Each structure stands twice: as C-alpha cells, then as structure tokens.
Amino acid sequence: MSTSRNIKKILVTFDLNKTLLYACKKSQIANGLTDLRLLQNIVPSEQIEGYNVYFRNGRPELLDFLFMENSSLFEVGVWSSLDSDFTGHFAKSFFGRYYRNLAFVAATRREDYEGVLK
C-alpha cells in the first residue's frame, strides 16, 4: 500500500530591480549621476531596451538551489513595481531557462498602490 502525502511548497517571491538585479538607463550612467558612477567600468550582464542590467553575484548558485536542488520544496514567483513589459523582460533575462518554472510574474505600478504624488 502506498501512501501519498501532500507536501506543501514554500512560496519564494522576489522583487526584481535592486533585489535580484540592478537596471538603469544607459543615459544615466553616461551622464555620470553620482550613485551610478561605480557602474561606469563594469560590463552589464544584459542590455535590454535602453537599460543596462547587472545581475547580483551568486545568480547561478541561487537558480540551481531553487530549481534544481530543491524544486520539490519551493515555488518561485516574481513581483515588481516596474511596468509589465520591463518586469517580463527582466525576469526572462534573470531566470533564463527557469523562467517557465516561475509560479507567477506580476507587475504592479507604484502609482496603482501608492497613488500619484501631487
């Protein structure tokens, strides 16, 4: 007799920009904005629609841990305050072949939940 157990997975939800990666417009770096000067000599991981995208260190290890070594333990999703197009593009870029394994990719513009500043 076999018994099946319903094992619940842990849902891990990531924000994209400034958590998994750092995305900034190429023009911001070229103009030498103070907080971006450190990026001038670093090669971006990707260039997507006018943005330089820099992945955080440890990306391959994180992806292997979540999707290969522990896929039975975790569901992974992405939320971002970026618009839906950039959220999708950046998530596809960061997660690569694991993008299809994401439980969800959701975008909520900051204005939708904070309101518009006047």
Secondary structure as the mmCIF struct_conf table of DSSP 4:
data_model
#
loop_
_struct_conf.conf_type_id
_struct_conf.id
_struct_conf.beg_label_comp_id
_struct_conf.beg_label_asym_id
_struct_conf.beg_label_seq_id
_struct_conf.end_label_comp_id
_struct_conf.end_label_asym_id
_struct_conf.end_label_seq_id
HELX_LH_PP_P HELX_LH_PP_P1 ILE A 7 LYS A 9
STRN STRN1 ILE A 10 ASP A 15
TURN_TY1_P TURN_TY1_P1 LEU A 16 LEU A 16
STRN STRN2 ASN A 17 ASN A 17
TURN_TY1_P TURN_TY1_P2 LYS A 18 LEU A 20
STRN STRN3 LEU A 21 LYS A 25
HELX_RH_AL_P HELX_RH_AL_P1 LYS A 26 ALA A 30
TURN_TY1_P TURN_TY1_P3 ASN A 31 GLY A 32
HELX_RH_3T_P HELX_RH_3T_P1 THR A 34 LEU A 39
TURN_TY1_P TURN_TY1_P4 GLN A 40 ASN A 41
BEND BEND1 ILE A 42 ILE A 42
BEND BEND2 SER A 45 SER A 45
STRN STRN4 GLU A 46 ILE A 48
TURN_TY1_P TURN_TY1_P5 GLU A 49 GLY A 50
STRN STRN5 TYR A 51 PHE A 55
HELX_LH_PP_P HELX_LH_PP_P2 ARG A 56 ARG A 56
TURN_TY1_P TURN_TY1_P6 ASN A 57 GLY A 58
HELX_RH_AL_P HELX_RH_AL_P2 ARG A 59 ASP A 64
HELX_RH_PI_P HELX_RH_PI_P1 PHE A 65 GLU A 69
BEND BEND3 ASN A 70 ASN A 70
TURN_TY1_P TURN_TY1_P7 SER A 71 LEU A 73
STRN STRN6 PHE A 74 SER A 80
BEND BEND4 SER A 81 LEU A 82
HELX_RH_AL_P HELX_RH_AL_P3 SER A 84 PHE A 95
HELX_RH_3T_P HELX_RH_3T_P2 GLY A 96 ASN A 101
BEND BEND5 ALA A 103 ALA A 103
STRN STRN7 PHE A 104 ALA A 107
HELX_RH_AL_P HELX_RH_AL_P4 ARG A 110 GLU A 114
#
